[in-house]
Amino acid sequence: MSTALNTDKRPQHESVKKGKMPGKTGERFVYQDDEIIEKPFNWSQLTRLFSYMKPYAKQMLPLVILMMILGTVTKLTVPYLTSMAIDKAISPKAGGSTSLTMLYTITAIVLVLYIIQWLASTYRIKYTNIIGQRVIYDLRSDLFKHIQKLSFNFFDKRPAGSVLVRVTNDVNSLQELFTNGVVNLMIDCVQLVGIVIILLMINWKLGLAVILTVPVMFIISTKLRVRIRRAWQDVRMKNSRINSHLNEAIQGIRVTQAYTQEQENIQFFDKMNMESKKSWDRASMLNQGFGPLIEITGGLGTLILFWLGAYLIQHDQLTVGLLVAFSSYVGNFWEPINRLGQMYNQLLVAMASSERIFEFIDEKPSIDDKPDAVPLPKIKGDIKLDNVVFEYEKGRQALKGIDLDVDAGQTIALVGHTGSGKSTIINLLSRFYDISSGKITIDGYDIRDVQLETLRSQIGIVLQDTFIFSGTIRDNIRFGRLDATDEEIEAVARAVNAHEFIKKLPGGYDTEVEERGNMLSMGQRQLLSFARALLADPRILILDEATASIDTETELKIQEALKVLLKGRTSFIVAHRLSTIRHADKIIVLDHGEIKEQGNHGELMQQRGTYFGLIEAQFRFI
C-alpha cells in the first residue's frame, strides 16, 4: 500500500463559520452565505426588473391593455344600469309606472356586458401569462449565463445550494408578479380612477366622505412596509441555507451513513427547518396584516355610506337606485384597494428576490478579459513562471516566489505534501485565479493579456474527482469537443483503454449514466475523463492526481497510451505514484509554496533530499 502525496487544498475562507450542532458538543461548519441585503425600496430597481418586459411590450401589451380597458368599462357600467333598473323600471317616481320592457332591455344589456367582460378577461389572462413566462425565461437565462462566467473565488465563498436557490426559487417567486401582478396593477389603478370619477359625479358630498377614509388606511399601512420587506428577505435567506444543506447532505450521504451520523444530520436539518418555518410565520403574519386593515377601513367607509346616504335620500338629494349603485361602486372601490395592498406585499417579496438575483448578475468576474485582450494563437507550449506569488487570502501566501521554465513538449511532475502548492500552480496556469504578483507566460504571452477562451481551449485538465454528467457515455466523451464524430470518440476511448469496458455496458457508448456517473466505478470514470481530455487535443495537458483511483493493471495500459498521446504536448502531472512520475522530464518538489528541488527522477534520487525521502516513504508502505 502506498502513501498518497495528495494535492493541496485551498485555505478555508472567512465566509465559513463554525456553528454548534444542535444537542451535541461537536461543531459543524456552516456557510454564512446569505446576509440580508439592506437596500431601500427604490423605483430604479423596479424599473430594471420590469425592463425585461420591453421586448414583448409592442408585440402583446397593446392587446392586453385593450382587453383591460374593455373589461373595466363593462364592469363599471353594470352598477349604473342597475340603478336605472331600480329607479326607472322597478320603482319609478310618483306618476310613473313599472316598465317591464325597460327592465328586460337593461337585463339583456347587462348579460351582454358580462359576456364581453368574461371574454376580455380570458384573453387578457392568456396573453399576460405568455408575456410573464417569457420574462421569467429571459431572467433565468440571463442569470444562468452570468453565473457561468463567474470566477472560482465566487463559488469558493458560496455552497452550490445557495446558487441553486437564486436560479430556481428566487426567479420563480417573480412569476406571479409578471404573469398577473403588473396587469392587475394597471386594471386596479384604472378602475379606481373610474370609480372615483363616477362617485363624485353621482354625489360629490357622499363620494368625498367615503374616499377620505383612504388616507387613514394608507398612513397606517406604511408602518408595516419595512418590516414586511425585511421579513421576506429573511425567508429567502433561510430557504437558501436549507437548499445549501440539502445539496451537501445528498452529495455526502455515503459519508454520513458510513460514520452513522444520520441522527446528527436530521437534528441539524430540523433546526434549520424550524428556523425557516418561524421566519415564514413572521413574514406571513405581517403580510396578512394588510387584509384586516383594508376590511376595517372598508367597514368604516360602508358605515359612512349608509348613514350619509340615508340622510340624502330623506332630503331628496339621492335616489334609492343611485344609493344601490353607489354601494356597488364602493364595494368595487375597496376590492382594488385590497388588491393593491396585496400587490404591495407582492412587490416586497419580488424586491427581496430581485435584490438577490441582481446581486449575482451585478457580480463582476474577478477573472475576466482585459479590454485590449488579444486571442492566444495556437501555442507550442513554452511556459515560464517568473517570481509568482499567490494568496487565496490576504496575508496567507500559497506560493512564494515560484520560478519555473518549461519547454514545449516537456512533462513536468509536481510532488509534495498536502498544502505545498501543487494544485495552486495548475489553477494559475488555467487562470482560474490571478496571481498576486509576478508573471506567467505561455509562448511569451502573459496569460493575463490574452482572451480566456483562447487560453483555456488549449489546456486540458483531468482531475482526481472527475465529473460525469447525466447523459450517455458518448455525450460525456464528446464534451471535450462537441463536433467530434463517433469514430473519433471511439478512437480516443481505445487509446486510453476505455473501449473494452464501454462495449460491455448494456448500451455500449449509448448507455445512460446516472448523475455524477454513480453507476460506473471510480476507475471507469477516470478513463472517461482521459478520453474526454484527449479528444479536446489540448496543447497543454494537466493530470491532477488523475491515476490515483485506477488499479495497477489499468494504469499500466494508460501509461503506454500516454507515451504516445503526450508526445509533443506540454504536460503537468500532479501525482504520488512512482510509475507516473518516473519518466517525467522534470520533477518539481514543492514545500509550503516554495520549490525545494527540481530535476529528473535519477538526479533527484542521487541528491537524496526531499524527493528521495518521499519515494523511500512510499516504498516503506508498499
C-alpha positions as CSV (number, residue, x, y, z in Angstrom):
1,M,0.0,0.0,0.0
2,S,1.4,3.4,-1.0
3,T,1.4,6.7,0.8
4,A,-0.6,9.3,-1.2
5,L,1.1,12.7,-1.8
6,N,-2.2,14.5,-2.0
7,T,-2.7,17.8,-3.7
8,D,-3.0,20.9,-1.6
9,K,-6.4,22.3,-0.6
10,R,-7.4,25.9,-0.6
11,P,-7.4,27.5,2.8
12,Q,-10.8,28.0,4.3
13,H,-12.5,31.3,3.6
14,E,-13.8,33.6,6.3
15,S,-17.3,33.1,4.9
16,V,-17.3,29.7,6.5
17,K,-18.0,29.9,10.2
18,K,-18.3,27.3,12.9
19,G,-21.8,26.6,14.2
20,K,-22.8,24.3,17.1
21,M,-24.6,21.1,16.2
22,P,-28.0,21.1,18.0
23,G,-28.0,18.9,21.0
24,K,-24.3,18.0,20.7
25,T,-21.0,19.4,21.9
26,G,-19.4,18.9,18.4
27,E,-19.1,21.6,15.9
28,R,-20.1,21.8,12.3
29,F,-19.1,24.1,9.5
30,V,-21.9,26.2,8.2
31,Y,-21.7,28.6,5.3
32,Q,-22.8,32.1,6.2
33,D,-23.6,32.7,2.6
34,D,-26.5,35.0,2.5
35,E,-26.9,38.1,4.5
36,I,-30.0,40.3,4.4
37,I,-29.4,42.9,1.7
38,E,-30.1,46.3,3.1
39,K,-31.2,48.4,0.1
40,P,-34.0,50.9,0.1
41,F,-37.2,50.2,-1.9
42,N,-36.4,52.2,-5.0
43,W,-38.2,52.6,-8.3
44,S,-34.9,52.3,-10.3
45,Q,-34.6,48.7,-9.3
46,L,-38.2,48.0,-10.0
47,T,-37.8,49.7,-13.4
48,R,-34.8,47.4,-14.1
49,L,-36.9,44.4,-13.2
50,F,-39.7,45.5,-15.5
51,S,-37.3,46.3,-18.3
52,Y,-37.4,42.5,-19.1
53,M,-41.0,43.2,-20.4
54,K,-39.8,45.6,-23.0
55,P,-39.1,43.1,-25.8
56,Y,-42.8,42.0,-25.6
57,A,-44.4,45.3,-24.9
58,K,-45.0,46.3,-28.6
59,Q,-45.9,42.7,-29.5
60,M,-48.7,41.9,-27.0
61,L,-49.1,44.8,-24.5
62,P,-51.5,46.9,-26.7
63,L,-53.9,43.9,-27.0
64,V,-53.6,43.3,-23.2
65,I,-54.4,47.0,-22.5
66,L,-57.3,46.9,-24.9
67,M,-58.8,43.9,-23.1
68,M,-58.1,45.5,-19.8
69,I,-59.9,48.7,-20.7
70,L,-62.8,46.8,-22.3
71,G,-63.2,44.6,-19.2
72,T,-63.0,47.6,-16.8
73,V,-65.5,49.7,-18.7
74,T,-68.1,46.9,-18.8
75,K,-67.6,46.2,-15.1
76,L,-68.2,49.9,-14.2
77,T,-71.2,50.2,-16.5
78,V,-73.2,47.4,-14.7
79,P,-73.9,49.3,-11.4
80,Y,-75.2,52.3,-13.2
81,L,-77.6,50.2,-15.3
82,T,-78.7,48.6,-12.1
83,S,-79.6,52.0,-10.6
84,M,-81.6,52.8,-13.8
85,A,-83.5,49.5,-13.5
86,I,-84.4,50.3,-9.9
87,D,-85.3,54.0,-10.3
88,K,-87.0,53.9,-13.8
89,A,-88.2,50.3,-14.4
90,I,-88.9,48.8,-11.0
91,S,-89.7,51.7,-8.7
92,P,-90.3,54.9,-10.8
93,K,-91.1,58.2,-9.2
94,A,-94.6,59.3,-8.5
95,G,-96.8,59.4,-11.6
96,G,-94.8,56.7,-13.4
97,S,-95.4,53.0,-13.9
98,T,-93.3,49.9,-13.8
99,S,-91.7,49.2,-17.2
100,L,-91.1,45.5,-17.8
101,T,-89.8,46.3,-21.3
102,M,-87.1,48.6,-19.9
103,L,-86.3,46.0,-17.2
104,Y,-85.8,43.2,-19.8
105,T,-83.8,45.5,-22.0
106,I,-81.4,46.5,-19.2
107,T,-81.1,42.8,-18.1
108,A,-80.2,41.8,-21.7
109,I,-77.6,44.6,-21.9
110,V,-76.1,43.6,-18.5
111,L,-75.9,40.0,-19.7
112,V,-74.1,41.0,-22.9
113,L,-71.7,43.2,-20.8
114,Y,-70.9,40.2,-18.5
115,I,-70.1,38.0,-21.6
116,I,-67.8,40.8,-23.0
117,Q,-66.2,41.1,-19.6
118,W,-65.6,37.3,-19.5
119,L,-64.1,37.2,-23.0
120,A,-61.9,40.2,-22.3
121,S,-60.7,38.7,-19.1
122,T,-60.0,35.3,-20.7
123,Y,-57.8,36.8,-23.5
124,R,-56.1,39.2,-21.1
125,I,-55.1,36.3,-18.8
126,K,-53.9,34.2,-21.8
127,Y,-51.6,36.9,-23.1
128,T,-50.3,38.1,-19.8
129,N,-49.3,34.5,-18.9
130,I,-47.4,34.3,-22.2
131,I,-45.6,37.5,-21.5
132,G,-44.9,36.5,-17.9
133,Q,-43.4,33.1,-18.8
134,R,-41.2,34.7,-21.5
135,V,-39.9,37.3,-19.0
136,I,-39.2,34.5,-16.4
137,Y,-37.4,32.6,-19.1
138,D,-35.2,35.6,-20.1
139,L,-34.4,36.4,-16.5
140,R,-33.4,32.9,-15.5
141,S,-31.4,32.5,-18.8
142,D,-29.5,35.8,-18.1
143,L,-28.8,34.7,-14.5
144,F,-27.5,31.3,-15.5
145,K,-25.4,32.7,-18.4
146,H,-23.8,35.2,-16.0
147,I,-23.1,32.5,-13.3
148,Q,-21.3,30.5,-16.0
149,K,-18.9,33.4,-16.4
150,L,-18.1,34.0,-12.7
151,S,-14.7,33.1,-11.3
152,F,-13.8,30.3,-8.9
153,N,-13.5,32.6,-5.9
154,F,-17.2,33.4,-6.3
155,F,-18.1,29.7,-5.9
156,D,-15.5,29.2,-3.2
157,K,-17.5,31.5,-0.9
158,R,-20.9,30.0,-1.7
159,P,-22.3,26.5,-1.4
160,A,-23.9,25.1,-4.6
161,G,-27.4,25.1,-2.9
162,S,-27.2,28.9,-2.4
163,V,-26.6,29.4,-6.1
164,L,-29.3,27.0,-6.9
165,V,-31.9,28.9,-4.9
166,R,-31.2,32.1,-6.9
167,V,-31.8,30.4,-10.2
168,T,-34.9,28.5,-9.1
169,N,-36.8,29.8,-6.1
170,D,-36.0,33.5,-6.4
171,V,-36.8,33.6,-10.1
172,N,-40.0,31.6,-9.5
173,S,-41.1,34.0,-6.8
174,L,-41.4,36.7,-9.6
175,Q,-43.7,34.6,-11.7
176,E,-46.9,35.8,-10.2
177,L,-45.8,39.4,-10.5
178,F,-45.1,39.2,-14.2
179,T,-48.0,36.9,-15.2
180,N,-50.8,38.7,-13.3
181,G,-49.4,41.3,-10.9
182,V,-48.4,44.1,-13.4
183,V,-51.6,44.0,-15.5
184,N,-53.8,43.7,-12.3
185,L,-52.0,46.8,-11.0
186,M,-52.9,48.7,-14.1
187,I,-56.5,47.4,-14.0
188,D,-56.9,48.3,-10.4
189,C,-55.5,51.8,-11.0
190,V,-57.8,52.4,-14.0
191,Q,-60.7,51.0,-12.0
192,L,-60.0,53.2,-9.0
193,V,-59.8,56.4,-11.1
194,G,-63.0,55.5,-12.9
195,I,-64.9,54.7,-9.7
196,V,-63.7,58.0,-8.0
197,I,-64.9,60.0,-11.0
198,I,-68.3,58.2,-11.1
199,L,-68.8,58.6,-7.3
200,L,-68.1,62.3,-7.5
201,M,-70.5,62.6,-10.4
202,I,-73.3,60.8,-8.6
203,N,-73.0,62.8,-5.4
204,W,-69.7,64.6,-4.6
205,K,-70.6,65.0,-0.9
206,L,-71.1,61.3,-0.4
207,G,-68.1,60.5,-2.6
208,L,-65.7,62.7,-0.7
209,A,-66.9,61.3,2.7
210,V,-66.2,57.7,1.6
211,I,-62.9,58.5,-0.2
212,L,-61.5,60.4,2.8
213,T,-61.0,57.0,4.6
214,V,-58.3,56.0,2.2
215,P,-55.5,58.3,3.6
216,V,-56.2,56.8,7.0
217,M,-55.6,53.3,5.6
218,F,-52.5,54.4,3.7
219,I,-50.9,56.1,6.7
220,I,-51.4,53.0,8.9
221,S,-50.2,50.5,6.2
222,T,-46.9,52.3,5.5
223,K,-45.8,51.4,9.0
224,L,-45.7,47.8,8.0
225,R,-43.6,48.2,4.8
226,V,-40.1,48.0,6.1
227,R,-40.9,45.1,8.5
228,I,-42.6,43.1,5.8
229,R,-39.7,43.6,3.3
230,R,-37.1,42.5,5.8
231,A,-39.2,39.6,6.9
232,W,-39.4,38.2,3.3
233,Q,-35.7,38.8,2.8
234,D,-35.1,36.6,5.9
235,V,-37.4,33.9,4.5
236,R,-35.3,33.8,1.3
237,M,-32.1,33.6,3.3
238,K,-33.4,30.7,5.4
239,N,-34.6,28.8,2.4
240,S,-31.2,29.4,0.7
241,R,-29.5,27.8,3.7
242,I,-31.8,24.8,3.7
243,N,-31.1,24.2,0.0
244,S,-27.4,24.5,0.6
245,H,-27.5,21.9,3.4
246,L,-29.7,19.6,1.3
247,N,-27.3,19.7,-1.6
248,E,-24.4,18.9,0.8
249,A,-26.4,16.2,2.6
250,I,-27.3,14.4,-0.6
251,Q,-23.8,14.6,-2.1
252,G,-22.3,13.3,1.2
253,I,-24.9,10.7,2.0
254,R,-22.3,7.9,1.8
255,V,-20.0,9.6,4.3
256,T,-23.0,10.3,6.6
257,Q,-24.1,6.6,6.6
258,A,-20.5,5.3,6.8
259,Y,-20.0,7.2,10.0
260,T,-23.6,6.6,11.3
261,Q,-24.2,10.3,11.5
262,E,-27.8,10.2,10.2
263,Q,-29.3,11.4,13.5
264,E,-26.8,14.3,13.7
265,N,-27.8,15.3,10.2
266,I,-31.5,15.0,11.0
267,Q,-31.1,17.2,14.1
268,F,-29.1,19.8,12.2
269,F,-31.7,19.9,9.4
270,D,-34.6,20.1,11.9
271,K,-33.0,23.2,13.4
272,M,-32.7,24.8,10.0
273,N,-36.2,23.7,9.0
274,M,-37.7,25.2,12.2
275,E,-35.8,28.5,11.7
276,S,-37.3,28.6,8.1
277,K,-40.8,27.9,9.5
278,K,-40.6,30.6,12.1
279,S,-39.2,33.0,9.5
280,W,-42.1,32.3,7.2
281,D,-44.7,32.6,10.0
282,R,-43.3,36.0,10.9
283,A,-43.4,37.2,7.3
284,S,-46.9,35.7,6.7
285,M,-48.3,37.3,9.9
286,L,-47.1,40.7,8.8
287,N,-48.3,40.0,5.2
288,Q,-51.8,39.1,6.4
289,G,-52.0,42.4,8.3
290,F,-52.9,44.2,5.2
291,G,-56.2,42.3,4.7
292,P,-57.8,43.1,8.1
293,L,-56.6,46.7,7.7
294,I,-58.4,47.1,4.4
295,E,-61.5,45.3,5.8
296,I,-61.7,47.6,8.9
297,T,-61.2,50.8,6.7
298,G,-63.8,49.4,4.2
299,G,-66.2,48.8,7.0
300,L,-65.8,52.4,8.2
301,G,-66.4,53.6,4.7
302,T,-69.6,51.5,4.4
303,L,-70.9,53.0,7.7
304,I,-70.4,56.5,6.4
305,L,-72.0,55.5,3.1
306,F,-75.3,54.3,4.6
307,W,-75.5,56.9,7.3
308,L,-75.0,59.8,4.9
309,G,-76.8,58.1,2.1
310,A,-80.0,57.7,4.1
311,Y,-79.8,61.3,5.1
312,L,-79.5,62.4,1.4
313,I,-82.4,60.2,0.4
314,Q,-84.6,61.7,3.1
315,H,-83.8,65.1,1.7
316,D,-84.4,64.1,-1.9
317,Q,-80.7,64.6,-2.8
318,L,-80.2,60.9,-3.8
319,T,-82.4,58.1,-5.1
320,V,-82.6,54.5,-3.8
321,G,-81.2,53.3,-7.2
322,L,-78.2,55.6,-7.0
323,L,-77.5,54.6,-3.4
324,V,-77.5,50.9,-4.5
325,A,-75.2,51.8,-7.4
326,F,-73.1,53.9,-5.0
327,S,-72.9,50.9,-2.7
328,S,-71.8,48.7,-5.6
329,Y,-69.2,51.2,-6.7
330,V,-67.9,51.5,-3.1
331,G,-67.6,47.7,-3.0
332,N,-65.7,47.7,-6.2
333,F,-63.6,50.5,-4.8
334,W,-62.4,48.6,-1.8
335,E,-61.7,45.5,-3.9
336,P,-58.9,47.1,-5.9
337,I,-57.7,48.9,-2.8
338,N,-57.4,45.5,-1.1
339,R,-55.6,44.0,-4.1
340,L,-53.2,47.0,-4.2
341,G,-52.3,46.2,-0.6
342,Q,-51.7,42.6,-1.6
343,M,-49.8,43.9,-4.7
344,Y,-47.6,45.9,-2.5
345,N,-46.8,42.8,-0.4
346,Q,-46.1,41.0,-3.7
347,L,-43.8,43.8,-4.7
348,L,-41.9,43.5,-1.4
349,V,-41.5,39.7,-2.0
350,A,-40.4,40.5,-5.6
351,M,-37.9,43.1,-4.3
352,A,-36.4,40.7,-1.8
353,S,-35.9,38.1,-4.7
354,S,-34.8,40.6,-7.3
355,E,-32.2,42.1,-4.9
356,R,-30.7,38.6,-4.6
357,I,-30.9,37.9,-8.3
358,F,-29.3,41.2,-9.3
359,E,-26.7,40.8,-6.6
360,F,-25.5,37.8,-8.6
361,I,-26.0,39.5,-12.0
362,D,-24.0,42.5,-10.8
363,E,-21.2,40.4,-9.5
364,K,-18.2,41.0,-11.7
365,P,-15.9,38.1,-12.5
366,S,-12.6,38.5,-10.8
367,I,-11.0,36.8,-13.7
368,D,-12.0,38.4,-17.0
369,D,-10.6,39.6,-20.3
370,K,-8.9,42.9,-20.3
371,P,-10.5,45.4,-22.7
372,D,-7.4,45.1,-25.0
373,A,-7.0,41.3,-24.5
374,V,-5.8,39.5,-27.7
375,P,-6.6,36.0,-28.9
376,L,-3.9,33.5,-28.0
377,P,-2.8,31.8,-31.2
378,K,-2.1,28.1,-31.5
379,I,0.7,27.5,-29.0
380,K,3.7,25.3,-28.8
381,G,3.6,25.1,-25.0
382,D,6.7,27.0,-23.7
383,I,5.7,28.1,-20.2
384,K,7.5,30.4,-17.8
385,L,6.6,31.3,-14.2
386,D,8.6,34.3,-13.1
387,N,8.6,35.1,-9.3
388,V,5.0,34.0,-9.0
389,V,3.4,34.9,-5.6
390,F,-0.3,33.9,-4.9
391,E,-2.6,34.4,-1.9
392,Y,-6.0,32.8,-1.5
393,E,-6.5,35.1,1.4
394,K,-4.7,38.3,2.3
395,G,-1.5,37.7,4.2
396,R,-1.5,33.9,3.6
397,Q,0.7,33.0,0.7
398,A,0.1,29.8,-1.1
399,L,3.0,30.3,-3.5
400,K,6.2,32.2,-2.5
401,G,8.1,33.5,-5.5
402,I,8.0,30.4,-7.8
403,D,10.4,30.5,-10.8
404,L,9.9,27.7,-13.4
405,D,10.9,27.3,-17.1
406,V,9.1,24.6,-19.1
407,D,10.0,23.8,-22.7
408,A,7.3,22.8,-25.2
409,G,6.6,19.1,-25.1
410,Q,8.1,18.5,-21.6
411,T,6.4,16.5,-19.0
412,I,6.5,18.2,-15.6
413,A,5.7,16.3,-12.4
414,L,4.6,18.3,-9.3
415,V,5.1,16.5,-6.0
416,G,4.9,17.4,-2.4
417,H,2.9,17.1,0.8
418,T,-0.7,18.4,1.1
419,G,-0.7,22.2,1.0
420,S,2.6,22.5,-0.8
421,G,1.1,24.4,-3.7
422,K,0.8,21.8,-6.5
423,S,-2.9,22.3,-7.3
424,T,-2.4,26.0,-6.9
425,I,0.1,26.1,-9.8
426,I,-2.2,24.3,-12.2
427,N,-5.1,26.5,-11.2
428,L,-3.0,29.6,-12.0
429,L,-1.9,28.1,-15.4
430,S,-5.5,27.8,-16.4
431,R,-6.1,31.3,-14.9
432,F,-8.9,30.1,-12.6
433,Y,-7.3,32.6,-10.2
434,D,-5.0,35.5,-10.9
435,I,-1.5,35.7,-9.4
436,S,-0.9,38.3,-6.7
437,S,2.4,39.3,-8.2
438,G,4.9,38.0,-10.7
439,K,4.2,36.8,-14.2
440,I,3.1,33.6,-16.1
441,T,3.7,33.4,-19.8
442,I,2.9,30.8,-22.5
443,D,5.0,31.2,-25.7
444,G,5.9,34.6,-24.4
445,Y,2.3,35.8,-23.9
446,D,1.3,37.0,-20.5
447,I,-1.8,34.9,-19.7
448,R,-3.5,38.0,-18.2
449,D,-3.2,39.7,-21.6
450,V,-4.9,37.1,-23.7
451,Q,-8.6,36.1,-24.1
452,L,-9.6,33.5,-21.6
453,E,-11.5,31.3,-24.0
454,T,-8.5,31.0,-26.4
455,L,-6.3,30.2,-23.4
456,R,-8.4,27.5,-21.8
457,S,-9.4,26.0,-25.1
458,Q,-5.8,24.9,-25.4
459,I,-5.5,23.4,-21.9
460,G,-6.9,20.0,-21.0
461,I,-7.4,19.0,-17.3
462,V,-8.1,15.6,-15.8
463,L,-8.9,15.7,-12.1
464,Q,-8.9,13.0,-9.5
465,D,-12.6,13.6,-8.7
466,T,-13.7,13.6,-12.3
467,F,-17.2,14.9,-13.0
468,I,-19.5,12.8,-15.2
469,F,-22.7,14.5,-16.5
470,S,-26.1,12.9,-16.8
471,G,-26.4,11.5,-20.3
472,T,-24.7,8.8,-22.4
473,I,-21.1,7.7,-22.4
474,R,-20.8,9.1,-25.8
475,D,-22.1,12.5,-24.7
476,N,-19.6,12.6,-21.8
477,I,-16.6,12.0,-24.0
478,R,-17.9,14.4,-26.7
479,F,-18.0,17.1,-24.1
480,G,-14.3,17.6,-24.8
481,R,-15.1,18.6,-28.4
482,L,-18.7,18.9,-29.4
483,D,-18.2,18.5,-33.1
484,A,-16.3,15.2,-32.7
485,T,-17.5,12.2,-34.8
486,D,-18.5,8.8,-33.4
487,E,-15.3,7.4,-34.9
488,E,-13.1,10.0,-33.1
489,I,-14.9,9.3,-29.8
490,E,-14.3,5.6,-30.2
491,A,-10.6,6.2,-31.2
492,V,-9.8,8.1,-28.0
493,A,-11.6,5.6,-25.9
494,R,-9.5,2.9,-27.4
495,A,-6.3,5.0,-26.8
496,V,-7.0,5.1,-23.1
497,N,-8.2,1.5,-22.9
498,A,-11.8,2.6,-22.1
499,H,-13.3,0.9,-25.1
500,E,-13.2,-2.5,-23.6
501,F,-15.4,-1.7,-20.6
502,I,-17.7,0.6,-22.6
503,K,-18.6,-2.2,-25.0
504,K,-19.6,-4.4,-22.1
505,L,-22.2,-1.9,-20.9
506,P,-25.8,-2.6,-21.8
507,G,-26.0,0.1,-24.3
508,G,-22.3,0.5,-25.2
509,Y,-21.5,4.1,-26.0
510,D,-25.2,5.0,-25.8
511,T,-25.5,3.8,-22.2
512,E,-27.2,6.4,-20.0
513,V,-25.1,7.1,-16.9
514,E,-26.6,8.3,-13.7
515,E,-26.0,11.6,-12.0
516,R,-22.2,12.1,-11.4
517,G,-21.7,8.7,-13.1
518,N,-22.6,6.7,-10.0
519,M,-23.2,3.5,-12.0
520,L,-19.5,3.5,-13.0
521,S,-16.6,2.6,-10.9
522,M,-14.2,5.4,-10.0
523,G,-11.5,4.0,-12.3
524,Q,-14.0,3.8,-15.2
525,R,-15.0,7.5,-14.6
526,Q,-11.3,8.4,-14.7
527,L,-10.9,6.6,-18.0
528,L,-13.8,8.5,-19.5
529,S,-12.2,11.8,-18.3
530,F,-9.0,10.8,-20.0
531,A,-10.8,10.1,-23.2
532,R,-12.7,13.5,-22.9
533,A,-9.4,15.4,-22.4
534,L,-7.6,13.6,-25.2
535,L,-10.5,14.3,-27.6
536,A,-10.1,18.0,-26.9
537,D,-6.5,17.7,-28.2
538,P,-5.0,20.4,-25.9
539,R,-1.6,21.8,-26.3
540,I,-1.1,21.7,-22.6
541,L,-2.4,18.7,-20.6
542,I,-2.8,18.7,-16.8
543,L,-3.3,15.5,-14.9
544,D,-4.2,16.3,-11.3
545,E,-4.0,13.0,-9.4
546,A,-5.7,11.5,-12.4
547,T,-4.4,8.0,-11.9
548,A,-5.0,7.9,-8.1
549,S,-8.2,5.8,-8.4
550,I,-7.1,3.4,-11.2
551,D,-6.0,-0.1,-10.5
552,T,-2.4,-1.0,-11.2
553,E,-3.2,-3.2,-14.3
554,T,-5.3,-0.4,-15.9
555,E,-2.7,2.2,-15.0
556,L,0.0,0.2,-16.9
557,K,-2.2,0.3,-20.0
558,I,-2.8,4.0,-19.6
559,Q,0.9,4.7,-19.2
560,E,1.6,3.0,-22.6
561,A,-1.2,5.1,-24.2
562,L,0.1,8.3,-22.6
563,K,3.6,7.9,-24.1
564,V,2.1,8.3,-27.5
565,L,-0.7,10.8,-26.6
566,L,1.5,13.1,-24.6
567,K,4.2,13.3,-27.3
568,G,4.5,16.9,-28.5
569,R,2.4,18.3,-25.7
570,T,3.4,20.2,-22.6
571,S,2.0,18.2,-19.7
572,F,1.8,18.7,-15.9
573,I,1.3,15.7,-13.7
574,V,0.3,16.1,-10.1
575,A,0.7,12.5,-8.7
576,H,2.1,10.4,-6.0
577,R,2.7,7.1,-7.8
578,L,6.3,6.4,-8.8
579,S,5.2,4.8,-12.0
580,T,3.5,8.1,-13.0
581,I,6.4,10.5,-12.3
582,R,9.4,8.3,-13.0
583,H,9.6,9.2,-16.7
584,A,8.8,12.9,-16.3
585,D,11.3,15.3,-17.9
586,K,11.4,17.4,-14.8
587,I,10.1,16.7,-11.3
588,I,9.3,19.8,-9.1
589,V,9.3,19.2,-5.4
590,L,7.2,21.7,-3.5
591,D,7.1,22.5,0.1
592,H,4.9,25.2,1.7
593,G,4.6,27.2,-1.6
594,E,8.3,27.0,-2.5
595,I,10.4,24.9,-4.9
596,K,12.8,22.8,-2.8
597,E,14.2,20.6,-5.6
598,Q,13.9,20.1,-9.3
599,G,15.3,17.6,-11.8
600,N,14.5,14.2,-13.3
601,H,14.0,11.1,-11.3
602,G,17.6,9.9,-11.4
603,E,19.0,13.3,-10.5
604,L,16.7,13.8,-7.5
605,M,17.4,10.3,-6.2
606,Q,21.1,11.0,-6.3
607,Q,20.6,14.2,-4.2
608,R,19.0,12.1,-1.5
609,G,16.9,15.1,-0.4
610,T,13.1,15.7,0.0
611,Y,12.2,13.7,-3.1
612,F,14.3,10.7,-2.0
613,G,12.5,10.8,1.3
614,L,9.1,10.8,-0.3
615,I,10.0,7.8,-2.5
616,E,11.5,6.0,0.4
617,A,8.4,6.6,2.5
618,Q,6.2,5.3,-0.4
619,F,8.1,2.1,-0.7
620,R,8.1,1.6,3.0
621,F,4.3,1.2,3.0
622,I,4.1,-1.0,-0.1
